[in-house]
Amino acid sequence: MPAPVTLTGRTVRLEPLTEQHTEALAAAAAEDRTSYAFTAVPQGPEGARDFIAAAQADQAAGRSLVFATVRASDGLVVGSTRFLELDYWQGPVVWPPLPQGPAGDPATATPDAAEIGRTWLSAHAQGTGINTEAKLLMLRHAFETWGVQRISLRADARNLRSRAAIERLGATPEGVRRAHSRGLDGVVRGTAFYSILAEEWPAVRDIIELRIAAAAAPSAPERRLPHGVGRELDQECVRHASLIHA
């Protein structure tokens, strides 16, 4: 299974989530929680302990690789994200094609496909560019270190904010699976699915790096895009994305 790893960027560091993050994770989640209607986010120290224990159990079983999201400027924990649905395609063909473990030595195996998800950020870290760079770090690691063929992303179909963020990355919409599961609120929900393939990664990487460069411009207050730039940049990203999907 993939070994825990720390991924470091200019604004964010993704480090293996451990019990040492309990108090900081609880504090991050204790800010304004109005944006968490569709996202499972721990509440209080006990909730953070349970969140970390469950994440570590999944990781120990080879089902995920979990990170604490840390702001690079001051080391403040601002959320969590993970690789999940790790899938291995070596060895004999298995039918039906369900996610399976590696055929060889688990200690050295890397997945052929994975999903990025279970992402949440504290209220004050949202819209600051941290999530965008975190996605860049994870996608780069998946495609350029592991050599995956595909990265999947998904969102509650009602979560328009998350869906827009995924689409801004340049991921390809695959449609909505209707009445797919129960949402966090207990309502039967649809799930919007997206993907990025290995051959699409260079163009997607350009889209994300373009957004990060614009957000880092000196005129960007608090690392947010200046007025009007987001719309122009989205149009530029659409032009880049058209090269992927042509």
Secondary structure by P-SEA (a helix, b strand, c coil): cccbbbbbcccbbbccccccaaaaaaaaacccccccccccccccaaaaaaaaaaaaaaaaaccbbbbbbbcccccccccccccccbbbccccccccccccccccccccccccbbbbccccccccccccaaaaaaaaaaaaaacccccccbbbbbccccaaaaaaaaaaaccccccccccccccccccbbbbbbbbccccaaaaaaaaaaaaaaaaacccccccccccaaaaaaaaaaaaaaaaaac
